[in-house]
Amino acid sequence: MAYVIGGGCIMCGSCAGECPVGAIAEGDGKYEINADACVDCGTCAGSCPVGAISQG
């Protein structure tokens, strides 16, 4: 199951820069993960400074 970015996202962009498949893009008020492109590696969750990313 793909990772998801919750409402605690502070739009810092660290997750997008770390995603090895480019599945994360700036959305409306927070970053969003493309579930079809996500490979469930968890790199994004480990790079989020506020813990806003979890496995969905």
CNS distance restraints for C-alpha pairs under 8 A (distance, minus, plus):
assign (resid   1 and name CA) (resid  35 and name CA) 7.99 0.50 0.50
assign (resid   1 and name CA) (resid  40 and name CA) 6.73 0.50 0.50
assign (resid   1 and name CA) (resid  55 and name CA) 6.82 0.50 0.50
assign (resid   1 and name CA) (resid  56 and name CA) 5.93 0.50 0.50
assign (resid   2 and name CA) (resid  33 and name CA) 7.99 0.50 0.50
assign (resid   2 and name CA) (resid  35 and name CA) 5.26 0.50 0.50
assign (resid   2 and name CA) (resid  36 and name CA) 7.94 0.50 0.50
assign (resid   2 and name CA) (resid  38 and name CA) 5.72 0.50 0.50
assign (resid   2 and name CA) (resid  39 and name CA) 7.05 0.50 0.50
assign (resid   2 and name CA) (resid  40 and name CA) 5.50 0.50 0.50
assign (resid   2 and name CA) (resid  55 and name CA) 6.17 0.50 0.50
assign (resid   2 and name CA) (resid  56 and name CA) 5.62 0.50 0.50
assign (resid   3 and name CA) (resid  33 and name CA) 7.01 0.50 0.50
assign (resid   3 and name CA) (resid  35 and name CA) 7.36 0.50 0.50
assign (resid   3 and name CA) (resid  38 and name CA) 7.28 0.50 0.50
assign (resid   3 and name CA) (resid  40 and name CA) 6.43 0.50 0.50
assign (resid   3 and name CA) (resid  42 and name CA) 7.31 0.50 0.50
assign (resid   3 and name CA) (resid  45 and name CA) 7.91 0.50 0.50
assign (resid   3 and name CA) (resid  53 and name CA) 6.69 0.50 0.50
assign (resid   3 and name CA) (resid  54 and name CA) 5.50 0.50 0.50
assign (resid   3 and name CA) (resid  55 and name CA) 4.16 0.50 0.50
assign (resid   3 and name CA) (resid  56 and name CA) 4.98 0.50 0.50
assign (resid   4 and name CA) (resid  32 and name CA) 7.19 0.50 0.50
assign (resid   4 and name CA) (resid  33 and name CA) 6.12 0.50 0.50
assign (resid   4 and name CA) (resid  53 and name CA) 5.61 0.50 0.50
assign (resid   4 and name CA) (resid  54 and name CA) 5.57 0.50 0.50
assign (resid   4 and name CA) (resid  55 and name CA) 6.06 0.50 0.50
assign (resid   4 and name CA) (resid  56 and name CA) 5.43 0.50 0.50
assign (resid   5 and name CA) (resid   9 and name CA) 6.76 0.50 0.50
assign (resid   5 and name CA) (resid  30 and name CA) 7.76 0.50 0.50
assign (resid   5 and name CA) (resid  31 and name CA) 6.79 0.50 0.50
assign (resid   5 and name CA) (resid  32 and name CA) 6.13 0.50 0.50
assign (resid   5 and name CA) (resid  33 and name CA) 6.94 0.50 0.50
assign (resid   5 and name CA) (resid  52 and name CA) 5.64 0.50 0.50
assign (resid   5 and name CA) (resid  53 and name CA) 4.45 0.50 0.50
assign (resid   5 and name CA) (resid  54 and name CA) 6.61 0.50 0.50
assign (resid   6 and name CA) (resid  52 and name CA) 5.18 0.50 0.50
assign (resid   6 and name CA) (resid  53 and name CA) 6.12 0.50 0.50
assign (resid   6 and name CA) (resid  54 and name CA) 7.72 0.50 0.50
assign (resid   7 and name CA) (resid  30 and name CA) 7.24 0.50 0.50
assign (resid   7 and name CA) (resid  52 and name CA) 7.01 0.50 0.50
assign (resid   8 and name CA) (resid  50 and name CA) 7.15 0.50 0.50
assign (resid   8 and name CA) (resid  51 and name CA) 7.76 0.50 0.50
assign (resid   8 and name CA) (resid  52 and name CA) 5.16 0.50 0.50
assign (resid   9 and name CA) (resid  30 and name CA) 5.60 0.50 0.50
assign (resid   9 and name CA) (resid  31 and name CA) 7.04 0.50 0.50
assign (resid   9 and name CA) (resid  50 and name CA) 7.22 0.50 0.50
assign (resid   9 and name CA) (resid  52 and name CA) 5.42 0.50 0.50
assign (resid   9 and name CA) (resid  53 and name CA) 8.00 0.50 0.50
assign (resid  10 and name CA) (resid  30 and name CA) 6.88 0.50 0.50
assign (resid  10 and name CA) (resid  50 and name CA) 7.75 0.50 0.50
assign (resid  11 and name CA) (resid  26 and name CA) 7.78 0.50 0.50
assign (resid  11 and name CA) (resid  29 and name CA) 7.42 0.50 0.50
assign (resid  11 and name CA) (resid  30 and name CA) 5.50 0.50 0.50
assign (resid  11 and name CA) (resid  31 and name CA) 6.27 0.50 0.50
assign (resid  13 and name CA) (resid  17 and name CA) 6.47 0.50 0.50
assign (resid  13 and name CA) (resid  26 and name CA) 7.97 0.50 0.50
assign (resid  13 and name CA) (resid  31 and name CA) 7.47 0.50 0.50
assign (resid  14 and name CA) (resid  18 and name CA) 6.43 0.50 0.50
assign (resid  14 and name CA) (resid  44 and name CA) 7.86 0.50 0.50
assign (resid  14 and name CA) (resid  47 and name CA) 6.32 0.50 0.50
assign (resid  14 and name CA) (resid  48 and name CA) 6.47 0.50 0.50
assign (resid  15 and name CA) (resid  19 and name CA) 6.22 0.50 0.50
assign (resid  15 and name CA) (resid  24 and name CA) 7.27 0.50 0.50
assign (resid  15 and name CA) (resid  43 and name CA) 7.68 0.50 0.50
assign (resid  15 and name CA) (resid  44 and name CA) 4.60 0.50 0.50
assign (resid  15 and name CA) (resid  45 and name CA) 7.29 0.50 0.50
assign (resid  15 and name CA) (resid  47 and name CA) 5.75 0.50 0.50
assign (resid  15 and name CA) (resid  48 and name CA) 5.97 0.50 0.50
assign (resid  16 and name CA) (resid  22 and name CA) 6.90 0.50 0.50
assign (resid  16 and name CA) (resid  23 and name CA) 7.57 0.50 0.50
assign (resid  16 and name CA) (resid  24 and name CA) 5.01 0.50 0.50
assign (resid  16 and name CA) (resid  25 and name CA) 6.43 0.50 0.50
assign (resid  16 and name CA) (resid  31 and name CA) 7.93 0.50 0.50
assign (resid  16 and name CA) (resid  44 and name CA) 7.29 0.50 0.50
assign (resid  18 and name CA) (resid  43 and name CA) 6.61 0.50 0.50
assign (resid  18 and name CA) (resid  44 and name CA) 6.22 0.50 0.50
assign (resid  18 and name CA) (resid  47 and name CA) 7.17 0.50 0.50
assign (resid  19 and name CA) (resid  23 and name CA) 6.59 0.50 0.50
assign (resid  19 and name CA) (resid  24 and name CA) 6.86 0.50 0.50
assign (resid  19 and name CA) (resid  43 and name CA) 6.41 0.50 0.50
assign (resid  19 and name CA) (resid  44 and name CA) 5.96 0.50 0.50
assign (resid  21 and name CA) (resid  37 and name CA) 7.07 0.50 0.50
assign (resid  21 and name CA) (resid  38 and name CA) 7.14 0.50 0.50
assign (resid  21 and name CA) (resid  39 and name CA) 7.66 0.50 0.50
assign (resid  22 and name CA) (resid  37 and name CA) 7.80 0.50 0.50
assign (resid  23 and name CA) (resid  33 and name CA) 5.55 0.50 0.50
assign (resid  23 and name CA) (resid  34 and name CA) 5.15 0.50 0.50
assign (resid  23 and name CA) (resid  35 and name CA) 7.62 0.50 0.50
assign (resid  23 and name CA) (resid  37 and name CA) 5.36 0.50 0.50
assign (resid  23 and name CA) (resid  38 and name CA) 5.61 0.50 0.50
assign (resid  24 and name CA) (resid  31 and name CA) 6.66 0.50 0.50
assign (resid  24 and name CA) (resid  32 and name CA) 5.58 0.50 0.50
assign (resid  24 and name CA) (resid  33 and name CA) 4.48 0.50 0.50
assign (resid  24 and name CA) (resid  34 and name CA) 6.26 0.50 0.50
assign (resid  25 and name CA) (resid  31 and name CA) 5.61 0.50 0.50
assign (resid  25 and name CA) (resid  32 and name CA) 5.55 0.50 0.50
assign (resid  25 and name CA) (resid  33 and name CA) 6.63 0.50 0.50
assign (resid  25 and name CA) (resid  34 and name CA) 7.93 0.50 0.50
assign (resid  26 and name CA) (resid  30 and name CA) 6.37 0.50 0.50
assign (resid  26 and name CA) (resid  31 and name CA) 4.38 0.50 0.50
assign (resid  26 and name CA) (resid  32 and name CA) 6.20 0.50 0.50
assign (resid  27 and name CA) (resid  31 and name CA) 4.91 0.50 0.50
assign (resid  27 and name CA) (resid  32 and name CA) 5.61 0.50 0.50
assign (resid  33 and name CA) (resid  38 and name CA) 7.04 0.50 0.50
assign (resid  34 and name CA) (resid  38 and name CA) 6.13 0.50 0.50
assign (resid  40 and name CA) (resid  55 and name CA) 7.99 0.50 0.50
assign (resid  42 and name CA) (resid  46 and name CA) 6.48 0.50 0.50
assign (resid  42 and name CA) (resid  55 and name CA) 7.97 0.50 0.50
assign (resid  43 and name CA) (resid  47 and name CA) 6.36 0.50 0.50
assign (resid  44 and name CA) (resid  48 and name CA) 6.34 0.50 0.50
assign (resid  44 and name CA) (resid  53 and name CA) 7.11 0.50 0.50
assign (resid  45 and name CA) (resid  51 and name CA) 6.80 0.50 0.50
assign (resid  45 and name CA) (resid  52 and name CA) 7.52 0.50 0.50
assign (resid  45 and name CA) (resid  53 and name CA) 4.93 0.50 0.50
assign (resid  45 and name CA) (resid  54 and name CA) 6.32 0.50 0.50
assign (resid  48 and name CA) (resid  52 and name CA) 6.59 0.50 0.50
assign (resid  48 and name CA) (resid  53 and name CA) 6.82 0.50 0.50
